Amino acid sequence: MRGTIRGIVSASDALATVPNACLPGLEQPTVLSSLDASYDPWALAAGPEMLYVGIGLSSSDVIGSVGIFGIVPGKAPQMIVAADGYESGPIFVAGGQLICRGYLDDPKAVGLVVEVRDLLTGAAEALVDPWGTWMVSDMAGNAAGDVFWAATNFDAQHFTLSRWRKGKTAQVFAQSSNASELFADNGAVYWRDIDAAQNVTFFAYNLKSGKQTTMRKSAWANDILPELRGIDDQALYFADVLTDAGGTVQGNEPVVAWSKTPGKGPLQAYADLTDVQRLFVVDSTHLYWVAQAAQDRLMRIAKHGNAAPEQVAQQDGHWVTAVATDACNVYWATENPPQVWVRRR
C-alpha cells in the first residue's frame, strides 16, 4: 500500500551538483555550512552529491520539523524535503535513496511512515506498513535498494517488520514484541526485541533464505540494557547501557564487536569506550562517538589493533548533535550556533 508524501520539494538542479566527497585540504575542522539561528540540526546523512541535514526548530516555544536540507560547499543550504515530509529522527542514504520518517497524507489514516526519495529522479513514495500499523519506530536501508522498518499500532500492542524495494509491494517478514535498533546490509537485516519478561534478543533475518536467527540473547537485568549501535561487513557493535535504580543512564559497558556469524560471539572489546552517547557511527576504518560526559567532543578509535581513542574535534561547549561519514570525510553538526562541520577522515 502506498500513499502520498506531503512536503517533498520538486527535483531541482541541486541533484546535479559536483560530488563534494574529496575536497582538497580539510585536515582541520572546517565549517561547511552555518544554519539559521532558529534551527536545530537533528540528523546527517552523506550522499554522493551532497550532505543531507534533518533540521528542527530550536525555539522553546515552538517544537517541530523544518525539513531536510541539502548542503553543497560554497552554496546556501537548499530544502529537499519540507517540514511536513520529515517528522524527526535519523535520515539515511542507501541504495541511491534518501530515507526518512514522515507523515502520511491519506484520508484513511494518519501516522508516521517511511518516506523514500530517489536521488537520481527526485521521485518520492510513502511506504505504509502492510498491516496498517501507522507508527514507524525505526528504519534502515541497504546498498541493494531494500528499505526496512519496524512499526506498531498506536497502543504499541505489537510490532511488525517490513521490507520494500522499488517496484515491489511491501511485505511483512517478521513480528516482534518491541522492535528497535534496525540495521541492514545486502545479506541481512538486524534488530533488537524486548519481550514482556524483559528478555532482550537480537535477531538477524537472512534476505536470501528468509531464515530468522538469534544473534545474541540476554536478560535486561542488573541495570544493564543491551544496545546495538552499528554494523559493518564483519561485525555487530554493542554498547550496553548502564542505568541506576531509577532508569537514568549512567554510562556504558565497553563497546564490543560481535561476529555476524551466528554462534561465534564477541570478536573484540574496546576497553576505552565506556562513555558512549547515542551518537555512534561505524565506517570502514573507525568507530565515531560523542561521550555523555563531554558532548562537545567528537571522538574516534580504529576498529582493529590496540589504538587509543583520539579526538576528532572539540566544539567548546557546543553539543554535537549528529555525525556522518563518507569515503573521505567525517561530518558533524552542532547546536547553538547551528553549524555543520567537516574534516578529512
C-alpha positions as CSV (number, residue, x, y, z in Angstrom):
1,M,0.0,0.0,0.0
2,R,1.3,3.4,-0.9
3,G,0.2,6.9,0.0
4,T,1.3,10.4,-0.9
5,I,4.1,12.2,0.8
6,R,3.5,15.7,1.9
7,G,6.3,18.2,1.9
8,I,8.5,16.8,-0.9
9,V,10.2,19.7,-2.8
10,S,10.4,19.3,-6.6
11,A,13.6,17.8,-8.1
12,S,16.0,20.6,-8.9
13,D,19.5,21.3,-10.1
14,A,20.6,20.6,-6.5
15,L,20.6,16.9,-7.5
16,A,23.1,17.5,-10.3
17,T,25.9,19.2,-8.4
18,V,29.5,18.2,-8.4
19,P,30.3,15.4,-5.8
20,N,31.7,17.0,-2.6
21,A,33.4,14.0,-1.0
22,C,37.1,14.6,-1.7
23,L,37.7,18.3,-1.4
24,P,41.3,19.5,-1.0
25,G,42.6,20.3,2.4
26,L,40.3,19.8,5.4
27,E,43.0,18.4,7.7
28,Q,41.5,20.6,10.4
29,P,37.8,21.0,11.4
30,T,36.2,23.4,9.0
31,V,32.7,24.9,8.9
32,L,30.9,23.5,5.9
33,S,27.6,25.5,6.5
34,S,26.1,27.8,9.0
35,L,22.4,27.4,9.5
36,D,19.7,29.8,10.6
37,A,19.9,30.6,14.3
38,S,16.4,29.2,15.0
39,Y,17.4,25.8,13.5
40,D,18.4,22.7,15.4
41,P,20.2,20.1,13.3
42,W,18.8,16.6,14.2
43,A,20.4,14.2,11.7
44,L,23.1,13.9,9.0
45,A,23.5,11.6,6.0
46,A,26.2,11.8,3.4
47,G,25.1,11.3,-0.2
48,P,27.1,11.0,-3.4
49,E,26.2,14.6,-4.5
50,M,25.6,16.4,-1.2
51,L,25.3,16.2,2.5
52,Y,21.7,15.9,3.9
53,V,20.7,17.6,7.2
54,G,17.5,16.9,9.1
55,I,16.5,20.1,10.8
56,G,14.1,21.1,13.6
57,L,13.3,24.3,15.4
58,S,15.4,25.2,18.4
59,S,12.8,27.6,19.9
60,S,11.5,26.6,23.3
61,D,8.1,27.9,22.3
62,V,7.8,26.0,19.1
63,I,8.8,22.4,18.6
64,G,8.7,20.8,15.2
65,S,10.5,19.9,12.0
66,V,11.8,22.4,9.4
67,G,12.7,19.8,6.9
68,I,15.7,18.1,5.2
69,F,18.3,20.4,3.5
70,G,21.0,19.5,1.1
71,I,24.4,21.1,1.6
72,V,27.0,21.6,-1.2
73,P,30.2,23.5,-0.4
74,G,30.0,27.1,-1.5
75,K,26.2,27.2,-1.8
76,A,23.4,28.1,0.5
77,P,21.6,25.1,2.0
78,Q,18.6,24.0,-0.2
79,M,15.5,22.5,1.1
80,I,15.0,18.9,-0.3
81,V,12.1,17.7,1.9
82,A,9.8,20.3,3.5
83,A,8.6,20.3,7.1
84,D,5.5,18.0,6.8
85,G,7.6,15.5,4.9
86,Y,10.1,14.9,7.7
87,E,8.8,14.1,11.2
88,S,12.0,13.7,13.2
89,G,14.8,11.2,13.9
90,P,17.6,9.8,11.7
91,I,17.9,10.1,7.9
92,F,19.8,7.6,5.7
93,V,21.2,7.5,2.2
94,A,21.4,3.9,0.9
95,G,20.8,2.3,-2.5
96,G,20.5,5.6,-4.3
97,Q,17.7,6.7,-2.0
98,L,17.1,9.2,0.8
99,I,15.2,7.5,3.6
100,C,13.5,9.3,6.5
101,R,10.4,9.2,8.7
102,G,7.5,11.5,7.9
103,Y,3.7,11.9,7.9
104,L,1.2,10.1,5.6
105,D,-1.3,12.3,3.9
106,D,-4.1,9.8,3.3
107,P,-7.9,10.2,4.0
108,K,-8.0,6.7,5.5
109,A,-5.2,7.1,8.1
110,V,-2.8,9.4,9.8
111,G,0.5,8.3,11.2
112,L,4.3,8.1,10.9
113,V,5.6,6.3,7.8
114,V,8.8,5.7,6.0
115,E,9.5,8.2,3.1
116,V,11.8,7.3,0.3
117,R,13.2,9.7,-2.3
118,D,15.1,8.6,-5.4
119,L,18.3,10.7,-5.5
120,L,18.5,10.5,-9.3
121,T,14.9,11.3,-10.3
122,G,13.6,13.1,-7.2
123,A,10.6,10.7,-7.2
124,A,9.2,10.1,-3.7
125,E,7.0,7.5,-2.1
126,A,5.5,6.9,1.3
127,L,5.8,3.3,2.5
128,V,2.8,2.2,4.5
129,D,3.0,-0.8,6.7
130,P,1.0,-3.7,5.1
131,W,-0.7,-4.4,8.4
132,G,-1.8,-0.8,8.8
133,T,0.4,-0.2,11.9
134,W,0.8,3.6,11.5
135,M,3.7,4.4,13.8
136,V,7.1,3.7,12.4
137,S,9.6,3.3,15.2
138,D,12.8,2.5,13.3
139,M,14.1,2.0,9.8
140,A,17.1,1.0,7.8
141,G,18.3,0.6,4.2
142,N,21.0,-1.2,2.2
143,A,23.0,-0.6,-0.9
144,A,20.8,-3.0,-2.9
145,G,17.9,-0.7,-2.5
146,D,15.9,-2.5,0.2
147,V,14.2,-0.4,2.8
148,F,13.2,-1.9,6.2
149,W,11.1,-0.6,9.0
150,A,9.6,-1.6,12.3
151,A,6.1,-0.3,13.1
152,T,3.5,-0.5,15.8
153,N,-0.2,0.3,16.3
154,F,-1.0,3.3,18.4
155,D,-1.2,1.4,21.7
156,A,2.1,-0.5,21.0
157,Q,0.5,-3.9,21.4
158,H,2.5,-5.5,18.6
159,F,5.3,-4.6,16.2
160,T,5.8,-5.7,12.6
161,L,8.9,-5.6,10.5
162,S,8.5,-4.9,6.8
163,R,10.7,-4.9,3.6
164,W,10.2,-2.9,0.4
165,R,12.1,-2.4,-2.8
166,K,11.2,-0.1,-5.7
167,G,8.7,-1.7,-8.0
168,K,7.6,-4.2,-5.4
169,T,4.9,-4.4,-2.8
170,A,5.9,-4.0,0.9
171,Q,5.9,-7.3,2.8
172,V,5.9,-8.1,6.5
173,F,8.8,-10.5,7.2
174,A,8.7,-10.7,11.0
175,Q,6.7,-9.9,14.1
176,S,8.1,-8.6,17.4
177,S,7.2,-7.7,20.9
178,N,9.1,-4.4,20.8
179,A,11.4,-4.0,17.8
180,S,14.1,-1.3,17.6
181,E,17.7,-0.7,16.5
182,L,17.4,-1.8,12.9
183,F,20.5,-2.1,10.8
184,A,20.8,-3.7,7.4
185,D,23.3,-4.9,4.8
186,N,22.8,-6.7,1.5
187,G,22.6,-10.0,3.2
188,A,20.5,-9.5,6.3
189,V,18.6,-7.1,8.5
190,Y,19.3,-7.0,12.3
191,W,17.2,-5.7,15.1
192,R,16.6,-5.8,18.9
193,D,13.5,-7.3,20.5
194,I,12.4,-6.9,24.2
195,D,9.6,-9.2,25.4
196,A,7.2,-8.8,28.3
197,A,9.6,-10.6,30.6
198,Q,12.4,-8.2,29.6
199,N,14.4,-10.8,27.7
200,V,16.5,-9.0,25.2
201,T,17.1,-10.8,21.9
202,F,19.0,-9.6,18.8
203,F,17.8,-11.2,15.6
204,A,19.1,-11.5,12.0
205,Y,16.8,-12.1,9.1
206,N,18.6,-13.6,6.0
207,L,17.4,-11.8,2.9
208,K,18.1,-14.8,0.6
209,S,16.9,-17.7,2.7
210,G,14.2,-16.0,4.7
211,K,15.6,-17.6,7.9
212,Q,15.5,-15.7,11.2
213,T,18.4,-16.4,13.5
214,T,19.2,-15.4,17.1
215,M,22.5,-13.5,17.3
216,R,22.6,-12.7,21.0
217,K,20.2,-13.1,23.9
218,S,20.3,-11.9,27.5
219,A,18.0,-10.6,30.2
220,W,17.6,-6.9,30.9
221,A,19.0,-7.3,34.5
222,N,21.3,-5.7,37.0
223,D,20.6,-2.3,35.4
224,I,22.3,-3.3,32.1
225,L,20.3,-2.9,28.9
226,P,22.0,-4.3,25.7
227,E,22.0,-1.9,22.8
228,L,23.1,-2.4,19.1
229,R,24.8,0.7,17.8
230,G,26.1,-0.2,14.4
231,I,27.3,-2.9,11.9
232,D,30.0,-3.4,9.3
233,D,30.8,-6.2,6.9
234,Q,32.1,-8.5,9.7
235,A,30.5,-7.4,13.0
236,L,27.7,-6.0,15.1
237,Y,28.7,-3.3,17.6
238,F,27.1,-3.4,21.0
239,A,27.4,-0.7,23.7
240,D,25.3,-1.9,26.6
241,V,23.7,0.8,28.7
242,L,24.2,1.1,32.5
243,T,21.4,2.7,34.5
244,D,20.7,3.4,38.1
245,A,17.7,2.1,40.0
246,G,15.5,4.9,38.6
247,G,16.4,4.1,35.0
248,T,18.7,7.1,34.5
249,V,21.6,6.3,32.1
250,Q,24.9,6.3,33.9
251,G,27.2,5.2,31.1
252,N,28.0,2.1,29.1
253,E,29.7,-1.2,29.2
254,P,32.8,-1.3,26.9
255,V,31.8,-1.4,23.2
256,V,32.1,-5.0,21.8
257,A,32.4,-6.1,18.2
258,W,30.2,-9.3,17.8
259,S,30.7,-11.6,14.9
260,K,27.9,-11.7,12.3
261,T,28.5,-15.5,12.1
262,P,25.7,-17.0,14.3
263,G,27.1,-18.7,17.4
264,K,30.6,-17.2,17.1
265,G,30.1,-14.4,19.6
266,P,32.5,-11.5,20.5
267,L,35.4,-10.6,18.3
268,Q,36.9,-7.7,20.1
269,A,36.2,-5.5,23.1
270,Y,37.1,-1.8,23.2
271,A,38.0,-1.2,26.8
272,D,38.3,2.6,26.5
273,L,34.8,3.0,25.1
274,T,32.8,3.1,28.3
275,D,31.0,6.5,27.9
276,V,29.3,6.3,24.5
277,Q,26.4,8.6,23.9
278,R,23.8,7.5,21.3
279,L,25.7,9.2,18.5
280,F,27.7,6.4,17.2
281,V,28.9,5.8,13.6
282,V,30.8,2.9,12.1
283,D,32.7,3.3,8.9
284,S,35.3,1.1,7.1
285,T,38.2,2.0,9.5
286,H,36.9,3.7,12.7
287,L,34.2,3.9,15.3
288,Y,33.0,7.5,16.0
289,W,31.1,8.7,19.1
290,V,30.2,11.5,21.4
291,A,30.6,10.9,25.1
292,Q,27.9,11.5,27.6
293,A,30.3,13.4,29.9
294,A,31.6,15.7,27.1
295,Q,29.0,16.1,24.5
296,D,31.0,18.9,22.7
297,R,33.8,16.4,21.8
298,L,33.7,14.1,18.8
299,M,35.9,11.0,19.3
300,R,37.0,8.0,17.3
301,I,39.0,4.8,17.6
302,A,40.5,2.5,14.9
303,K,38.4,-0.7,14.6
304,H,41.4,-3.0,14.5
305,G,44.5,-3.2,16.6
306,N,45.0,-1.6,20.0
307,A,45.0,2.1,19.2
308,A,43.9,4.6,21.8
309,P,40.8,6.8,21.2
310,E,41.6,10.1,19.5
311,Q,39.8,13.4,19.4
312,V,38.4,14.5,16.0
313,A,37.1,17.8,17.2
314,Q,36.2,19.8,20.3
315,Q,33.4,22.3,19.9
316,D,34.0,24.4,23.1
317,G,30.6,23.9,24.8
318,H,28.5,23.5,21.7
319,W,26.9,20.0,21.7
320,V,27.5,17.7,18.8
321,T,24.0,16.6,17.6
322,A,24.7,14.4,14.6
323,V,27.6,12.6,12.9
324,A,28.1,11.1,9.4
325,T,31.0,9.9,7.2
326,D,31.7,9.2,3.6
327,A,34.7,7.9,1.7
328,C,36.9,10.9,2.5
329,N,35.4,13.0,5.3
330,V,33.7,12.9,8.7
331,Y,30.8,15.4,9.2
332,W,29.2,16.6,12.4
333,A,26.5,19.1,13.3
334,T,26.4,21.4,16.4
335,E,23.8,23.4,18.1
336,N,24.0,27.0,19.4
337,P,25.1,28.1,16.9
338,P,23.7,25.6,14.5
339,Q,26.5,24.6,12.1
340,V,27.7,21.7,10.0
341,W,31.4,20.9,10.2
342,V,33.8,18.7,8.1
343,R,37.2,17.2,8.5
344,R,39.2,14.7,6.5
345,R,38.9,11.2,7.8
